[in-house]
Amino acid sequence: MTKIVVITVLLIFALITYYRKQRGHNRFTILLAYKIFCMIGILIFDNTTRYIFLFYFLILSSNACTYLSLMHVLRHYNVPEGAGLRHRVQNYYYVMNVLYVLMIPVAFIPGLAPVCTNMNTYPKTLYWCNIIFLANAVFFWVMYKKNFFFHLSSTDCEKTPLMKEENAHHDMLRLVFKDQMWSYNCFTVCLTMIQVTVILLGVVFVDRGGYLTCTGGGYQWLYQNLAGEGFIFLLMMNMIMQSVLIEKFLYGVPHHHGFFEDPKDDF
């Protein structure tokens, strides 16, 4: 509970800092506000009746927020080569947005809703959330390993005298972008391991091991032992780590490079 409160406070501070710099709301303040809402939801879930339906939307929202944070940085990379990057991720951006939107009505379709049954203690819709996250992770790794298909690397740009003189702002943005992507990569590796572990545990142990049972007409989980509680804790840690990722990705790295000190700087 303490960790959730601390991370929420950090997200609120980041939101206020962005709001003051931009003198209003923008895409980053909206994402941070959305993530704060998710953290409050986790706090409520952890201290009240743990409805699977609520948990599903918390996981879906957390994954979507992490994905949108990355996409907003990739699609609004304000350097000359940023236009090409925006074009390269455009189709994927639209397809993934449609998938995330479709996951909302799926939750209300009988037979697909996030409801616990004796055969599927861990609902299949939650597996879909995990799989979509893994798809985004693979997409990011391909782009990251290929240097986002830039023809001119940031290192080469920094060696160009003309660019140093005329585009110092672009050089700063390239450096921030490079550190943001490195940070996102590190967190994504950890989160992917958690997601894969959740899938394996859900299939092998939760559904077959009886660590969780259904109650409340299938809308709630009941812990049978510490293993069941540990599984839920793993799911919550996944969402909490994504919040730390977003705080570091959108605020920590830019702040380290002095982004918020110069009112002229902008992503």
C-alpha positions in Angstrom: 0.0 0.0 0.0 2.8 2.4 0.9 4.5 1.8 -2.5 1.3 2.6 -4.3 0.8 5.8 -2.4 4.5 6.9 -3.0 4.3 6.2 -6.8 1.0 8.0 -7.0 2.4 11.0 -5.3 5.4 11.0 -7.8 3.0 10.8 -10.7 1.0 13.7 -9.3 4.2 15.7 -9.0 5.1 14.9 -12.6 1.7 15.9 -13.8 1.9 19.3 -11.9 5.3 19.9 -13.4 4.1 19.3 -17.0 1.0 21.4 -16.4 3.1 24.3 -15.2 5.6 24.0 -18.0 2.9 23.8 -20.7 0.6 26.3 -18.9 -2.2 23.8 -19.4 -3.0 20.2 -20.3 -1.4 18.3 -23.1 -1.0 14.7 -24.1 1.5 14.0 -21.3 -0.7 15.4 -18.5 -3.6 13.4 -19.8 -1.6 10.2 -19.7 -0.2 10.9 -16.3 -3.7 11.7 -15.0 -5.0 8.5 -16.5 -2.2 6.5 -14.8 -2.9 8.2 -11.4 -6.5 7.1 -11.8 -5.3 3.5 -12.4 -3.1 3.7 -9.3 -6.0 4.8 -7.2 -8.0 1.9 -8.6 -5.3 -0.5 -7.6 -5.4 1.0 -4.1 -9.1 0.5 -3.9 -8.9 -3.0 -5.3 -6.2 -3.9 -2.7 -8.3 -2.7 0.3 -11.9 -3.6 -0.7 -13.7 -6.5 -2.4 -11.5 -7.7 -5.2 -13.8 -7.9 -8.2 -12.3 -9.6 -11.2 -14.2 -7.3 -13.5 -12.5 -4.3 -11.9 -9.1 -6.0 -12.0 -9.5 -6.7 -15.8 -10.1 -3.0 -16.5 -7.2 -2.0 -14.3 -4.8 -4.3 -16.2 -6.2 -3.3 -19.6 -5.9 0.4 -18.7 -2.4 0.0 -17.3 -1.2 -1.8 -20.4 -2.9 0.7 -22.7 -1.3 3.7 -20.8 2.2 2.2 -21.1 1.7 1.6 -24.8 0.3 5.1 -25.4 3.2 6.7 -23.5 5.6 5.1 -25.9 3.6 5.9 -29.0 3.2 9.5 -28.0 6.9 9.9 -27.7 7.6 8.0 -31.0 4.9 9.9 -32.9 5.9 13.4 -31.6 9.7 13.2 -31.8 10.3 16.8 -32.9 13.5 16.4 -34.9 14.0 16.2 -38.7 14.0 12.4 -38.7 11.0 12.3 -36.5 8.6 12.6 -39.4 9.9 9.3 -40.9 9.5 7.6 -37.5 5.9 8.8 -37.2 5.2 7.4 -40.6 6.8 4.0 -39.7 4.7 3.5 -36.6 1.4 4.9 -38.0 -0.2 1.7 -39.1 0.8 -0.2 -36.0 -0.5 2.6 -33.9 -4.0 2.5 -35.5 -4.2 -1.3 -35.4 -3.2 -1.5 -31.7 -5.7 1.3 -30.8 -8.5 -0.7 -32.4 -7.5 -3.9 -30.5 -7.4 -2.0 -27.2 -10.8 -0.4 -27.9 -12.3 -3.8 -28.8 -11.2 -5.2 -25.5 -13.7 -3.0 -23.8 -17.0 -4.4 -25.3 -15.5 -7.9 -25.1 -15.8 -7.7 -21.3 -19.6 -7.5 -21.6 -20.1 -10.4 -24.0 -21.4 -13.6 -22.2 -18.8 -16.3 -22.5 -15.9 -13.9 -23.0 -16.4 -11.6 -20.0 -13.7 -11.6 -17.2 -15.6 -14.0 -15.0 -14.1 -16.9 -13.0 -15.4 -20.4 -13.7 -14.4 -23.8 -12.4 -12.7 -24.6 -15.7 -11.0 -21.2 -16.1 -10.2 -19.6 -12.8 -8.0 -17.1 -14.6 -10.3 -15.7 -17.3 -9.1 -15.9 -20.9 -9.7 -12.2 -21.4 -6.8 -11.6 -19.0 -4.6 -13.8 -21.1 -5.5 -11.5 -24.1 -4.3 -8.5 -22.1 -1.0 -10.3 -21.5 -0.6 -11.2 -25.1 -1.3 -7.7 -26.4 1.4 -6.4 -24.0 3.9 -8.9 -25.3 3.1 -8.0 -28.9 3.9 -4.3 -28.0 7.1 -5.4 -26.3 8.2 -7.3 -29.5 7.3 -4.3 -31.6 9.4 -2.1 -29.4 12.4 -4.4 -29.3 12.4 -4.7 -33.1 12.4 -0.9 -33.4 14.9 -0.4 -30.7 17.4 -3.0 -32.1 17.1 -1.4 -35.5 17.7 2.0 -34.1 14.1 2.9 -35.1 15.3 2.6 -38.7 17.0 6.0 -38.6 19.4 6.4 -41.5 21.5 8.9 -39.5 22.2 7.9 -35.9 22.1 10.4 -33.0 25.9 9.9 -32.6 26.4 10.9 -36.2 24.2 13.9 -35.7 26.2 15.1 -32.7 29.4 15.0 -34.9 27.9 17.4 -37.5 29.3 20.9 -36.7 26.4 22.6 -38.5 23.8 20.7 -36.5 25.6 21.6 -33.3 25.4 25.3 -34.1 21.9 25.5 -35.7 20.1 22.6 -34.0 21.3 22.5 -30.4 17.6 21.9 -29.4 17.4 18.9 -31.6 20.6 17.5 -30.2 19.1 17.7 -26.7 15.9 16.0 -27.9 18.0 13.2 -29.4 19.8 12.7 -26.2 16.6 12.6 -24.2 15.0 10.3 -26.7 18.0 7.9 -26.5 17.9 7.7 -22.7 14.1 7.4 -22.7 14.3 4.4 -25.1 17.0 2.8 -23.0 14.9 3.2 -19.8 11.8 1.9 -21.6 13.8 -1.1 -22.8 15.0 -2.0 -19.3 11.6 -1.9 -17.8 10.0 -3.8 -20.7 12.4 -6.7 -20.2 11.3 -7.0 -16.5 7.7 -6.5 -17.3 7.8 -9.1 -20.1 9.2 -11.7 -17.7 6.4 -10.9 -15.3 3.8 -11.2 -18.1 5.2 -14.6 -19.3 5.3 -15.8 -15.7 1.7 -14.8 -15.2 0.6 -16.7 -18.3 2.4 -19.8 -17.3 1.2 -19.7 -13.7 -2.3 -19.0 -14.9 -2.4 -22.0 -17.2 -0.4 -24.5 -15.1 -1.0 -23.6 -11.5 -4.0 -21.3 -11.0 -6.5 -23.2 -13.2 -5.1 -26.7 -12.2 -3.7 -26.1 -8.8 -6.7 -24.7 -7.0 -4.8 -21.7 -5.5 -7.7 -19.5 -6.3 -11.4 -20.4 -6.3 -14.5 -18.6 -7.6 -17.0 -16.8 -5.4 -19.7 -14.2 -5.7 -21.1 -15.8 -8.8 -17.7 -15.9 -10.5 -17.1 -12.2 -10.1 -14.6 -12.5 -7.2 -11.6 -14.6 -6.4 -11.1 -16.3 -3.1 -7.5 -17.1 -2.0 -7.0 -20.7 -0.9 -3.4 -20.2 0.3 -0.4 -17.9 0.1 0.3 -19.1 -3.4 -3.0 -17.6 -4.6 -2.3 -14.4 -2.8 1.2 -14.3 -4.3 -0.3 -14.7 -7.8 -2.6 -11.7 -7.3 0.4 -9.7 -5.8 2.4 -10.5 -9.0 -0.5 -9.1 -11.1 -0.5 -5.9 -9.0 3.3 -5.6 -9.2 3.0 -5.7 -12.9 0.8 -2.6 -12.9 2.8 -0.8 -10.3 6.0 -1.4 -12.3 4.3 0.1 -15.3 3.5 3.2 -13.3 7.2 3.5 -12.3 8.1 3.1 -16.0 5.9 5.9 -17.0 7.1 8.2 -14.3 10.7 7.5 -15.3 10.0 7.6 -19.1 7.9 10.8 -19.2 9.3 12.7 -16.3 12.5 11.3 -14.8 14.6 11.2 -17.9 13.6 14.6 -19.3 14.0 16.1 -15.8 17.5 14.6 -15.6 18.4 16.5 -18.8 17.1 19.8 -17.5 14.0 19.7 -19.8 11.8 21.4 -17.2 14.3 24.2 -16.5 14.2 25.8 -19.9 10.7 27.1 -20.9 11.7 26.9 -24.6 12.3 23.2 -24.5 9.5 21.0 -25.7 9.1 17.4 -27.0 
